[in-house]
Amino acid sequence: MKDNKKCVSTGSPRVESVDPYTDTRAKGEQVEEMFDSIAPAYDFMNTAMTFGMHRAWRDKALKMLADHPHERILDVATGTGDVALRMHEIFPDAAITGIDLSEGMLKVAREKAAARPGVAEKVSFSKADCLALPFEAETFDVVTVAYGVRNFQELAKGYGEMLRVLKPGGMICVIELSEPENPLMHLGYRIYSRGLIPLVGRLVSGDSRAYTYLPESIAACPQRERMTGLMEQVGFASASFRSLFPGAVTIYTAFRPKTPRP
C-alpha cells in the first residue's frame, strides 16, 4: 500500500465536463437520472465489477477513522448506504447521516436500514446536493465519500462545502477509483473497464451509458497528487493518499485546520 503526502497544483479538473448522458442538462441532473436508473442493480454490479473486493477497500478506509473522533459522521453520495451502514457496524454509537441526489439509491438504502433492527435510531438518509449541504458549519467530526467525487458537478465547490460542515480538526475520507500507474496494469485495466464492464453493465442494469461513463469519469478525475493538491487548495490540511489494488483504487484523507488559515 502506498502512502503519499506530496501535494501539487492542479488547475481546473476536467471531470466536471464528463457527463453521463452528454446532453445539455447540468451534470448534477444527469447524475441523478443515471443513479435512479441503475439503483436496483447497483449493489450487484459493484460486487461483480470488483469481485467483491470493494468491501475490503471500504473497510481499509473506515479503519483509518477509528482513532479520530466520530460522534457525528456525514456520508456524502451515500448511494445505497453501503458505507453508512458499515460505519454503523464499526461505530455503533455514532450518529450517521447519509445524503445523495438520487431518490432511487436512497430508497434502496432505507430498505436495507429498515431490515436491520435498531439502525434507524443512529443512521438517517436524506436527499441533498453536495454543492449546498443543508447543515450548519462545523457540524460533523468526519465526512466520508465513496466513489462519489467524480460525479460532483463542481468538484472544488463540493470539497468546500464538506470543509465547511466539518468541525475544526475534523477528518475527510474519500475512496475513489483511479487508473493504475504501472503500464501493464494500466493496459489490463483499460481493456476491462472500457470493454467488459460496459457490456455487463448494459446487460444487468439496462442503462447503456452509465457504465461507459464510469471509465470516462475515472480518467478525467484528478488522481493521487492532483487530488490532494486540489483538497489543499480548497483549504484542507495534511492531505494524503494511499493506493490500493495496484493503483486502481485510492483512499484520500485530509483535515480541516484547527485554526483558520491567515
N, C-alpha and C positions, 0 to 999 in steps of 0.2 A: 504494500500500500504506500502510495506516495503522499508525503505531507509537505506542502509548499506554502510559504508566506510571501513570496515575491509579488509585488503589485506594479502594474504599469498603466499608462494612459490608454484609454480605449477608443475615444471618438464615439460617434453615434452608432449603436448596434444596428445591424441590418435586419434583425429578426422581426422588427415591427412591420416590415414591408412584406413579410411572407404570410399570406392569408390562407385559411383553409379552403375557401371556395373561389378565390381570385376574382370576386366581383367587386362592385363599387361600395358596398356597405363597409362600415367601420369593422376593424378586425375583431373587436370585442363581440359584436353581434354575430359574426361568422363563427367565432369560437363557441359561443353559447349554443348556436344551432347544431354545430358539429357534435358537441358532447351530449346534447339532448338526443341526437340521432343514435349515437353509439353506446349510450348508458347501459342498456340491458346486456350488452356483450363485453363491456369494458373490463370487468374483473377477469373474465375468462381469457380475453386477449392479452392482458398483462401477464398472466401466468403462462400462456402459450408462447408468447414472444420471448420471454426471459427464461423459459424452462423452470419457472418457479423461483429463480434467483432474486427476483425483486423483493421478496420477503427478507432475505439475508441483507441486502443492500439497505433496506429500510431500517432494520434493526441495528446495523452498524452506525447509521446516522443517529438514531434515537439514543444509543448508548452514550453518545457524546453530550447529551443533555443531563445525564444522571447527576453530575456534580455541580450543576448550575441550579439556582432557584427556579422552580417550575410550578408555582402555585396557580398561576393563570397562563394558559397557553392558547395561542391563536394559530389555527391551521388554515393557511390561505390556499385557495384552489384545492379544497379538500376532496373534491370528486365524490367517489362512492364511500368516503370515510375511512379508507383503509388505514391511513396513518393516524388519524384521530382516535380510532377505536383501539389500535395497537398501543398508542400512548396511554390510553386509559388502563390497559392491562399492566403496563410497566409502572405508571404513576397514578395509582387508583385515587389518590386524594386531590389530584389536580383538577381544576375547573377548565375544561377544554371547549373551545368554540371553533367550529369548522364553518368556513364560508366558501361559496362558489357562485359563479354566474349561472350555472346550469341547473334548472329545477329537475331535469331528468336524472342527473347524477345525485342530487340531494335526495330525491325520492328513494333511490337505492340505499343511500347512506342511512336515512331514517329507518328504513325497513330492517337493515342489519342491526342498528342500535336497538330497535324495539324487540328484536329476538333475543337480546341479552339482558337478563334481569338486572335492574339497578343502574344500567348505563345512562339512561336518560337523566338521572339526577346529577350527573357530572359532565355529560357530553351533549352539546346542542349544535344544531345545524341550521344555517340560515342563508338566504340568497343575499349576496353583496358583491360590489365591484371593488377589486383590489386597488383601483385608482382613486377611490373615495371611500375608504373604510369607515363604517358607521360607529366608530369608537372614539372615546376621549383620548387625548395624548397621554402617554406614559401609563397605559392600562395593563400591558402584558409583560410577563417575565421572559417569555420565549415566543418566537414566531417561527413556524415551520412552513416550507413549501416543497412539495414533492412533485417533480415533473410538471411544474406549472409555469415557471417564469418565461419559458419560450412562448407562452400563449398571451403574455401581457401585451396590451395594445401600446403601452408606453412603459418600457422596462425601467428606466430611471425613475419615473414618477411612481411606479409601483413600489420600488425599493424605498423611495422617500416616504410613502405612506406607512410602510412597515416599520421604518425607522421612527416615525412619529409616534406610533402607538406602543412602541417598546419603552419600558422603564429605563432610566439611566443604568447602564451596566447590563441591560437585557441582551439576550442572545438570539441571533437568527441562524437557522439551519436550513439550507437549501439542498435538495437532491435533484440532480438534473442529468439527463442523457447527454453524451458527448461523443466526439469522434476520436477513435484511438490514434495515438501519435505514431506508433510503430507501423511502417509501411505495409508489412504483410498482414497485420491485424486490420489495418485500415481497408485493405482490399477486400478481405473476407467480410468485414462489417458492411461495406457498401453493397456487395452482392446480396447479403442477407437483408439489409434494411431497405434497399430500393427494389429488390426483386421479390423475395419470398413474403416479407411482411405485408406489403400492399395487396398481394394476391390473397393471402389468408384473411387479412382484414376485410377485404371486399366480400369474401365468401361468408364470413362469420357475422359481420355487422351489417352488411348490405350497403355500406357507405363507401363508394369507390374512391372518394377523395381523402377521407380522414387519415388513412394510413399511408397515403402518398405525401400528405402534408407533414407527417411525422418526421421522416428523414430530412426533408427540406428545412424544417424549422430547427432541427438539431444542427445542421450545417451552418445555418445563419446566426445561431445564438452565440454570444460571447462565451468563450470557454477558458477554463483554467486561469492564467494570469489576466486575461482580458476581463473575465468576470469579476475577479477580486479587485481589479483596478476600478471597475465601474462601481462596485459596492463602496469602496473608499472615497471615490469622487462624490458620491451621494451623501456621505457623512458617517458611514460605519467605520469602526476601528478594528485593527488586528484581523483583517480579512485573510482567510487562508483556504486552501483546498486540499482534498485527498482524492486520489484517483483509485477507482476500483475496476475489477474485471477488465483487463488491462486498458484502461482509458476510456471505456465505453460508458462509464457512469462516474460522476464526480459529485462529491459532497463539499459544499461550501459553508463555512461558518464565519461569523463576524459579530461584533458587539456595538451597541450604542454607547458612545463615550459617557463616562460617569459625570463629566463636567463638559459644558458647551465648548466647542472649539472657538478660539479667539477670532 
